[in-house]
């Protein structure tokens, strides 16, 4: 199966479950312990995968447009910002509106800094790239601190490692695109998507463990 077919199949699969993130998850009993119903826990997992698939696809679409000076980049950026709201809203049923708004804000900062980083790299402005990269990693630390504070299953070091991997791969992808290294560009996006799904699974698994009755 080629990559296009794989992504298309994934999207068709996850779209069916994308709206279920806000639903309460019934539980089944194992002795005195309540555990998530496996079917509904999988819907949560599938929905989270849809959100993070959107995240990396629209990030890529923005980078492609921005590097090519294509006006579609601005619309891709708008859609990408909407995705950050969707991810923030996905945690509201578990952590409340204030937490959802906080996550959305941190994720929007993540995207805004990425825009600055791409602009600096395209202009070959090393100082701007360095500044954006430092702010990007500081934002990743803020995200890891927020998430690890909300859920004991999301360990600070683990979350920060995942986020830094996401940043490194995104930078590699943008660099390959700027250098017109198309083979590397495609190879890196494969890694970006796989790593994003790993993050999505870690988030949904953590929620299922923390809220087996919800």
BAMARVEX-109281 format. One line per field, with one value per residue (C-alpha): residue in three letters; chain; z, y, x. Coordinates in Angstrom, 1 decimal. Each point is the difference from the previous one (the first is absolute). Layout:
# BAMARVEX-109281
res c(ALA  ...)
chain c(A  ...)
w c(Z  ...)
v c(Y  ...)
u c(X  ...)
This chain:
# BAMARVEX-109281
res c(UNK  UNK  UNK  UNK  UNK  UNK  UNK  UNK  UNK  UNK  UNK  UNK  UNK  UNK  UNK  UNK  UNK  UNK  UNK  UNK  UNK  UNK  UNK  UNK  UNK  UNK  UNK  UNK  UNK  UNK  UNK  UNK  UNK  UNK  UNK  UNK  UNK  UNK  UNK  UNK  UNK  UNK  UNK  UNK  UNK  UNK  UNK  UNK  UNK  UNK  UNK  UNK  UNK  UNK  UNK  UNK  UNK  UNK  UNK  UNK  UNK  UNK  UNK  UNK  UNK  UNK  UNK  UNK  UNK  UNK  UNK  UNK  UNK  UNK  UNK  UNK  UNK  UNK  UNK  UNK  UNK  UNK  UNK  UNK  UNK  UNK  UNK  UNK  UNK  UNK  UNK  UNK  UNK  UNK  UNK  UNK  UNK  UNK  UNK  UNK  UNK  UNK  UNK  UNK  UNK  UNK  UNK  UNK  UNK  UNK  UNK  UNK  UNK  UNK  UNK  UNK  UNK  UNK  UNK  UNK  UNK  UNK  UNK  UNK  UNK  UNK  UNK  UNK  UNK  UNK  UNK  UNK  UNK  UNK  UNK  UNK  UNK  UNK  UNK  UNK  UNK  UNK  UNK  UNK  UNK  UNK  UNK  UNK  UNK  UNK  UNK  UNK  UNK  UNK  UNK  UNK  UNK  UNK  UNK  UNK  UNK  UNK  UNK  UNK  UNK  UNK  UNK  UNK  UNK  UNK  UNK  UNK  UNK  UNK  UNK  UNK  UNK  UNK  UNK  UNK  UNK  UNK  UNK  UNK  UNK  UNK  UNK  UNK  UNK  UNK  UNK  UNK  UNK  UNK  UNK  UNK  UNK  UNK  UNK  UNK  UNK  UNK  UNK  UNK  UNK  UNK  UNK  UNK  UNK  UNK  UNK  UNK  UNK  UNK)
chain c(A  A  A  A  A  A  A  A  A  A  A  A  A  A  A  A  A  A  A  A  A  A  A  A  A  A  A  A  A  A  A  A  A  A  A  A  A  A  A  A  A  A  A  A  A  A  A  A  A  A  A  A  A  A  A  A  A  A  A  A  A  A  A  A  A  A  A  A  A  A  A  A  A  A  A  A  A  A  A  A  A  A  A  A  A  A  A  A  A  A  A  A  A  A  A  A  A  A  A  A  A  A  A  A  A  A  A  A  A  A  A  A  A  A  A  A  A  A  A  A  A  A  A  A  A  A  A  A  A  A  A  A  A  A  A  A  A  A  A  A  A  A  A  A  A  A  A  A  A  A  A  A  A  A  A  A  A  A  A  A  A  A  A  A  A  A  A  A  A  A  A  A  A  A  A  A  A  A  A  A  A  A  A  A  A  A  A  A  A  A  A  A  A  A  A  A  A  A  A  A  A  A  A  A  A  A  A  A  A  A  A  A  A  A)
w c(0.0  -1.0  2.3  -1.6  0.3  3.6  1.0  -1.8  1.7  3.4  -0.5  -1.0  3.0  2.6  -1.3  1.0  3.6  0.1  1.6  2.9  2.1  2.0  0.7  3.4  0.0  1.7  2.1  0.6  3.3  0.8  3.6  2.0  -2.6  -2.7  -3.3  -3.3  -2.3  -2.8  -2.8  1.2  1.1  -3.6  -1.2  2.2  -1.4  -3.6  0.5  1.5  -2.9  -2.4  1.8  -0.1  -3.6  -0.9  2.0  -2.0  -3.4  0.3  1.4  -3.1  -2.3  1.6  -0.5  -3.6  -0.7  1.9  -1.6  -3.5  0.8  -0.8  1.4  1.2  2.9  1.8  -0.2  1.1  3.0  0.9  -0.3  2.2  2.7  -0.1  0.7  3.1  1.2  -0.8  2.1  2.9  -0.2  0.1  3.6  1.3  1.0  2.2  1.3  -0.5  -2.2  1.7  -0.7  -3.6  -0.5  1.5  -2.3  -3.0  0.8  0.4  -3.2  -1.9  1.3  -1.3  -3.5  0.1  0.9  -2.8  -2.5  1.3  -0.4  -3.6  -0.8  1.5  -1.7  -3.4  0.4  1.1  3.2  2.5  2.9  -0.6  -0.4  3.3  1.9  -1.3  0.7  3.6  0.5  -1.7  2.5  2.9  -1.1  -0.2  3.7  0.9  -1.8  1.8  3.3  -0.5  -1.2  2.6  2.7  -1.3  -0.3  2.1  -2.9  -2.1  1.5  -0.5  -1.6  -2.3  -1.2  -0.6  -1.9  -2.3  -0.6  -0.7  -2.5  -1.7  -0.2  -1.3  -2.7  -1.1  -0.3  -2.1  -2.2  -0.5  -0.7  -2.6  -1.7  -0.1  -1.4  -2.6  1.2  -0.9  0.9  3.5  0.2  -0.5  2.1  2.9  -0.3  0.4  3.3  1.1  -0.5  1.8  2.9  0.2  0.3  2.8  1.8  -0.6  1.5  3.0  0.7  -0.5  2.0  2.9  0.0  0.0  2.9  2.0  -0.7  -0.4  1.0  -2.3)
v c(0.0  3.3  3.0  1.9  -3.0  -0.6  3.6  -0.1  -3.3  1.4  3.1  -1.9  -2.2  2.7  2.4  -2.5  0.4  3.6  1.3  -2.4  1.7  2.0  -3.0  -1.7  -3.4  -2.8  -2.4  -3.7  -1.6  -2.2  -1.0  3.2  2.0  2.1  -0.1  1.8  -1.8  -1.2  1.1  3.5  0.4  -0.8  2.7  2.5  -1.4  0.3  3.5  1.2  -1.5  2.0  3.2  -0.5  -1.3  3.3  1.8  -1.3  0.0  3.7  0.9  -1.6  1.8  3.3  -0.7  -1.0  3.1  2.4  -1.3  0.4  3.4  -1.4  2.0  -3.2  0.1  2.5  -2.2  -3.0  2.0  0.8  -3.6  -1.0  2.5  -1.6  -3.3  1.3  1.0  -3.4  -1.7  2.4  -0.7  -3.8  0.1  2.2  -2.9  -1.3  3.1  2.8  3.1  1.9  -2.8  -0.3  3.7  -0.3  -2.8  1.8  3.1  -2.0  -1.8  3.2  1.4  -3.2  0.8  3.7  -0.8  -2.6  2.7  2.3  -2.9  -0.7  3.7  0.3  -3.1  1.1  3.4  -1.7  2.1  -2.1  2.4  -0.2  -3.8  -0.4  2.3  -1.9  -3.4  1.1  1.2  -3.2  -2.2  2.2  -0.4  -3.8  0.2  2.0  -2.6  -2.9  1.7  0.7  -3.6  -1.7  2.1  -1.0  -3.8  -2.1  -2.5  2.7  0.2  3.3  -1.5  -2.3  2.8  2.4  -2.7  -0.6  3.8  0.5  -2.8  1.6  3.3  -1.6  -2.0  3.1  2.0  -2.8  0.0  3.7  0.0  -2.7  1.9  3.2  -1.9  -1.6  -3.4  -1.7  -3.5  1.1  2.2  -3.0  -2.4  2.5  0.5  -3.8  0.3  3.1  -1.7  -3.2  2.0  2.1  -3.2  -1.1  3.2  -0.3  -3.5  1.1  2.7  -2.1  -2.9  2.4  1.4  -3.6  -1.0  3.2  0.0  -3.6  1.0  3.1)
u c(0.0  1.5  0.2  -2.9  -2.3  1.1  -0.8  -3.3  -1.0  1.0  -2.0  -3.1  0.4  0.5  -2.6  -2.7  1.1  1.1  -3.2  0.1  2.6  -2.6  -2.2  0.1  1.7  -2.0  2.0  0.1  0.8  3.0  -0.6  0.0  1.8  -1.7  1.8  -1.0  -2.3  2.4  -2.2  -0.5  3.6  0.9  -2.3  1.9  3.3  -1.3  -1.3  3.3  1.9  -2.3  0.9  3.7  -0.1  -1.7  2.7  2.9  -1.8  -1.0  3.5  1.5  -2.5  0.9  3.8  -0.5  -2.0  2.3  3.2  -1.6  -1.4  -3.4  -3.0  -1.6  2.5  -2.2  -3.1  2.1  1.1  -3.6  -1.0  3.0  -1.0  -3.5  1.6  1.6  -3.5  -1.3  2.8  -0.7  -3.7  0.7  1.2  -2.8  -2.3  2.9  1.8  -2.5  -0.3  2.9  2.4  -1.3  0.6  3.5  1.0  -1.4  2.0  3.2  -0.5  -0.8  3.3  1.6  -1.4  0.8  3.7  0.1  -1.1  2.8  2.5  -1.0  0.2  3.5  1.2  -1.3  1.6  3.3  -0.2  2.0  -0.7  -3.8  0.2  1.9  -2.4  -3.0  1.5  0.7  -3.5  -1.3  1.8  -1.1  -3.6  0.5  1.1  -3.1  -2.2  1.8  -0.4  -3.7  -0.8  2.1  -1.7  -3.5  0.6  2.4  0.2  1.6  3.5  1.8  3.1  -1.9  -2.3  2.9  1.9  -2.9  -0.6  3.7  0.0  -3.0  1.9  3.2  -1.9  -2.0  3.2  1.6  -3.1  0.0  3.8  -0.4  -2.8  2.1  3.0  -2.3  1.1  -3.3  1.0  1.0  -3.1  -2.3  2.1  -0.1  -3.8  -0.4  1.9  -2.0  -3.3  1.1  1.3  -3.1  -2.1  2.3  -0.7  -3.8  0.0  2.0  -2.6  -3.1  1.5  0.7  -3.5  -1.5  2.1  -0.7  -3.8  -1.1  -3.6  -0.2)
